[in-house]
Amino acid sequence: MRKILILLTICFYLPAIAQISDTLVLEKEAAEQLLLANNLQLLAHQLNIEKAEADIVQAKVWPNPQLELDEINLWTTPYQQRTGEELPSLFGSESFGKFRQISARIEQLVETAGKRKKRIKMTEVDQSLALSYLEDFLLSLKIEFRKNIYSYSYYEAYLEMLERQLESITGLVDSYQRQYERGNINKYEVIRLRSIQLQLKDEIIDQREALNALQSQLIVLLNLPDEAELKFTNVFRDDYAYQLEFIPDLEYLKSLALLHRPDVKISKLDTDMANRQLDYEKALRVPDIEFSLGYDRGGNILQDFVGIGLSIDLPFFDRNKGGIRKAELNVAQADFAQTEHLKRVNAEVFEKYKNLMQTKRFFQDIDRDYVDDLDLSIEVYTKNFRNQAVNMLEFLDFLEAYMDNKQIILENQKQFMDALEELRFVTGLELQ
């Protein structure tokens, strides 16, 4: 693991990376740089750009000429020599080639109505689509990665709180067990504390499993060794000041989404592709021309005959009406799909904007002092309960309220950060 860390630091210049024992400690920004450099799916999607460029190169190539050799006789019979026409010999020989026949023909297809240029334009749209699909995947990848980090940090903090309370409850169980053995308290209080202890242990197991599942996902996303242990720093704010200094206008956010979102670009490019396909189908109505140059030895009234020719389909029956009609319908479908997609984008921006505004209100009355007071209160209650200054019912009620409050605060931290990322996602701002 130490070698991996050194290699990453050298290659990607990530000063925020540290290592504690076998744990790889990353700041969120450094982890994202590692994601962009290492993610295998992203690397694979990037190859689609080169594939699209290769399609453009191929589309620019003219059709190959076709060479045909025909009517070659490798031998002649005595009868053919007596009845056939004698030709001049070949290659300076006195007899070779006098009864040899051959014909050769070279053909070149010439596409009409700009079919080649129209195919090039379609491959150029494919290249733009490949780039937009890459942007769309990159946007989704970054949002998924960040939300996984927020969930990972939430489970870590929640587990830390659970384990801290388990340690406290275990101490109480030991203390009350001794008090019970001395006959100072009844057995019910010990049993009640042990049941809380078991509940905490069970909850820790469940939360640890969820954390392990998230770690596996993050290891795959970052393309790290399977045994790597991860920890992320500076994910949540210590002061709980989750307020937006600048609240953007909703209509402004909608305009940004229509301008920057890759899927909006993709819907427009799909319409562009449908129109270019229609142009190409219309061009197919015009038949192509095939020019030829031929040579014939011994098979024509003229010796060593050289002639030119051309061939062209006569468009009496096939005018590509079906192909054109299908392309027209594809254009109509693309227009409908684009209109529907734009409406969905506006609705998504409105939804995510409302979610963010609602979530941020939670932290209007939450600050660092409140959380510190909450932690201090549970310590005081635990101490008072140990000294039997408060009864079992009061202590357990406060313990439950404390754990619920801590979990709610942690969940809303995660929920706020998720809502912020989702708004960035639906507006496409993350790519800018």
N, C-alpha and C positions, 0 to 999 in steps of 0.2 A: 504494500500500500504506500510506503514511504517513497518508493521509486516512481510510482504513478503520480504522486503529488508533485515531486520534483519535475517530472516531465511536463505535466500540465502547467506548472508555473513558468517554465522556460518557454514553452510553445505559445501560450496564450497571455502571458504577462498579467496574471491575475494576482495582484498583491493582497487581495482580500481573502485568498484561500489560506487556511491554516489546517493543521492536523493535530488532533489530540488523541494519543494512543493509536487505535485503529479506526478512528472516526474522521471522516473528511468533512471539515467545517467550511461552509460557503456562505458568503453574503448573497442575497437574492440576485443582485446585478451580475456578480461573478458567475453564479450558477447559470444565468441566461446566456452569458458568453460561451460557457462550456456547452450548453445545449445547442447553440447555433453552430458550433464547431464539430460536435460529435454525433448529433442525432442521425441515425442511419436512414430513417424515413425522409428526413429533409435532404440528405445527400442524394438519395434516390430520386426525389422529386426534381432536384436541380438538373439531373441528367435529361429530363424531359425538354429543357430548353435547347440542349445540344441536339437532341433528336429532332426537334422542330426545325432547327437550322439545317440539319442534314436533309430534311424533306424539301426545304426551299432550294437547296443546291440541286437535288434530284429533279425538282419540277422545272428548273431552268434548262435542263439537258434536252437537246434535240433527239428525236428518234434515230436509232442506228440505221444506216443503209443496209440493204439486204443483198447479198451476192448469191447468185444461182448459177451453177454449172450443170449442163444438161447435154443429152444426146452424145455422150462420149462412148465410142466403141473401142474396146480394148484389143479386139482382134477382128480379122476378116477371114471369111472362108474363100476357097478358090472360086466358088460360084459367084460370091459377091464381087470378087476382083474381076471376073469375066464380064459381069453384067453391069457393074457399077461404073461411076464416072471417076476417072483418075484425076487426082489433084496434084499440085506442085508439092514436092517433098519439103520436109521441115528441117531446120537446124543445119542446113548445108549437106544433109545426107542425100545419097542418090535414090534411096527407096523409102526411108522412114517417113511416114505421114502421108503417103500418096493415097491411101484409102482410110485415112483417119478423119472422123467427123467430130465436131465439138460446137457447142453453143454456150455463151456466157451472157449473164444479164445482171445488172446492178440496179436496184430500185431504192428510191428515197421518198418517204412519206412527208408531205408538207401539210401541216394542219392549217385550216382556214378559220376565219372569223375570230381570230385572237384566242383560240382555245388554250394555247400554251401560256399566254399572259394571264388568262383568267385562272388557270390552275395555280400559277405563282401567287396570285393575289389570295387564293384560298389558303395556301400554305402559310402565307404571311399572317393571315388571321389565326391560323392554328398556332403560330409562334406567339402571337399576342395572348391567345387563350392559355398556352402553356405557362407564360409568365404570370398571368392573372391567377391560374390555378396554384402556382407556386406561392404567390402572395397570400391567397386564401388559406392554403395549408399552413404557411408560416404564422399567419394571424391566429388560426385555431390552435396550432401547436404551442405558441407562447401563452395564450390564455389558459389552455389546459394545464400547462406546466406551472403557471403561477397559482392557479386554483389548487393544484396538488400540493404546492409548497404551503399555501395557507392552511389546507386541511392537515398537512403533516405537522405544522407548527401548533395548530389547535390541539391535536391529539397529544403532542409532546407536553404542552402546558397542562392539559387536563390530566394526563397521567401523573405529572409531577405533583399536582394538587392531590390526586387520589392517593398516591404513595405517601405523601406527607401526612395525610389524615390516617392512612393505615398504620403508619409508624406511631402516630399519637394514640390511636385506638388500641394498638397492641400493648403500648405501655400502660394504658388504663386497664386492659384485661389482666395483665400481670399484677398490677397493684390491687385490683379488686379481688383477684383470686387469692392473694395473700390475706386480704381483709376477710374474705369468706372463710378461709381456713382458720382464722382466729375467732370466727364467730361474730364479727362486727357487723356484717351485712348479710342479707339473704341471698340465696342462690339465684333468684330471678334476675338480679341486676347483673351478675356475671354472665348468665345465659344471654341476656339482652345485648350485652356488649360483644359477646362472641358472635352473635348473629350479624351484628353490624360489621364485625371484622370479616366474616365470610362473604357478606355482600360486597364489601370493598374489594376483596381478593378476586371475586368473580367479575366485577366490573373492570378491574385492571386487566384481567385476561382478555376480555372482549375488546377493550380499547387497544391493548397491545397487538392483538391480531389485526385490527384495522390499521394500526400504524405500520405493521410489517407489510401488509398488502400495498399501502401507499409507497413504502420504501422500494418494493419490487418494481412498481410502475416507474418511479423516478430513476432507478438504476438503469432500466431499459431505455428511458428517454435520454439519459445522459451517456448511455453506452459505457457504463463502468463495470468493473468486475462484480460478479454475483455476490461476493462476500463483503462488498463495501458497506460501511456504515456511514450514514449521512446525518448532518446537522446543519440547520440554516439559521443565520443570525440576522438581526435587524429586519425582521418580517413584520411584527406588530409594533405599534407605538407604546412606549412605556407610560406616556402621559395620558393615553386614551383620548387624545384631541382629534377625533375623527370628524372634523368639520371641513367643509369646502370653502376656502377663502373666496373663490370665484364661482358663482353658480351660472353656467352658460345658459343662454336662451335655447328653449326647446326647438324652435324653428331653425335656429342656427345649427344645432346638432343634426337635425334632419338633412339640412343642405350639405353638411360635411359627409354624412353617410352616403348620400347619392353621389358625391364627388369622389370619395376615397375608397368605399368598400369594394373589395375585389369581386364579390359575387354580383354586384351591380354592373361592373365592367364586363363580367362574363356574360350576363344576360344581354347586354348590348352587343357584345361580340357574336353571340349566337344569332342575333338578328342580322348582323352584318354578314355572317357566314351564310345564312339562308338566302340573302339577297345575291351574294356572289355565286352561290350554287345555282340560283335561278338564271343568272347571266350565262353561266357555263352551259346549262341545259338548253338555253335558247341558241347558243352557238353550235350545239350539236345538230341543229337542224341543217346547218350548212355542211355538205359533204366535203371530206378531205380529198386532196389530189395526191396521186402517187406517180412520180416521174420515174422513167426507166431509160437505161442505155443498154443496148444489146449488141452482141457480136455473134455471128453465125458463120461456121466454116463447113461447107459441103452440104448444107441443108436448105439452100436458097438458090434462086436462079442466078444470083450474083455471088461470085466467089468472095470470101472474106467480107461478108456483108456486115455493116455497122449501121444501126438505126436507133432512133429515139422513140419514146412512146409515153403515154400517160393513161391513167385510169381514174375514174371518178364514179362514185355511186350516183345513180339517178333517183332522186328523192320523190318517187311516185307514191310509194306506200307508207314509208316510215318517215314522218316529220317530227318524231320525238314528242308527240303531243302528250303522251302519258307522263313522260319525264318532266316536261314543263309544268303540267298541271300539278303533279306531286310537289314540285319545287315551290309553286305558288302557294299551295296549302301549307308547306313548311314555313314560308314567310309569315303567313297569317297566324300560324301557331306560335311562332317566335314572338310576334308582336303582342299576342295575348299574354304569353308567359312573361314577357318583360314588364307589361303594365301591372300584372298581378304581383310580380316580384317587387316592384317599386312600392306598391301599397303595403306589402308585407314588411319591407324595410322601415317605412315610416311608423308602422304599428310597433315594430320591435324597439325602435328608438324610444317611442313614447312609453312603452312598458318598462324598459330598463331605466329610463330617466326617473319614472315614478318610484321604482324599487329603490334606487339610490337615495332619493330625497326622503323616503320613508325610513330607510335604515339609518341615515345620519341623525335623525331626530332622537334615536335611542341614546346617543352619547351627549346630548345637551346637558343632562344632569349627572353624567358619570365623569369623574376625574380621578387623578392619582390618589388624592387624599381619601376619597371614599373607599377605594380598593384597599389602601393601607389600613384604614380604620376597620374594614371588614376582616382583614387578616389578623389585626391586633385583637379584635373582639373574640374570634374563635380561640385564640391563645388564652385570653382571660377566662372565657367560659370553660375551657378545658382545665385550666388550673383550679378554678372554683369548684368544678365538678370533682376533681381529684381530692380536693379538700372538703368535699361534701357541703360546700356553700350553696350549691344549686342541686336540685334533684334530677333524677334520671330523665324525666319527661321534659323538663326545661332544656336540659343539655341536648337531648336528641332532636328536639324541635329546632333549636338554634343550629345544630350541626347540619340538619337537612336544609334549612334555609340558607346557610352559608354555602354549601356545596351547590345548591340550585343557582344561587346568585353568581358564583364564580363560573359555573358552566354557561349561564346565560350571557355573561360578559364576554367570555371566550367565543361563544357561538356568534355573537353579534359583531365581534371584531372580524371574524372570518366572513360573516355575511356581508359586512360593509365592503371589505376588500374584494369579495366575489362580485358584488354589485357594481363596484367601480370598474373592475376588469370587463364585466359584461357590457357596460356602457362603452368602454373603449373598443370592445370587439364590434358592437353593432354600428358604431360610427366610423370604424376603420382608422381611427386616429393613431392606433399603435404602430401603423406602418409609416407614419409621417415622421 
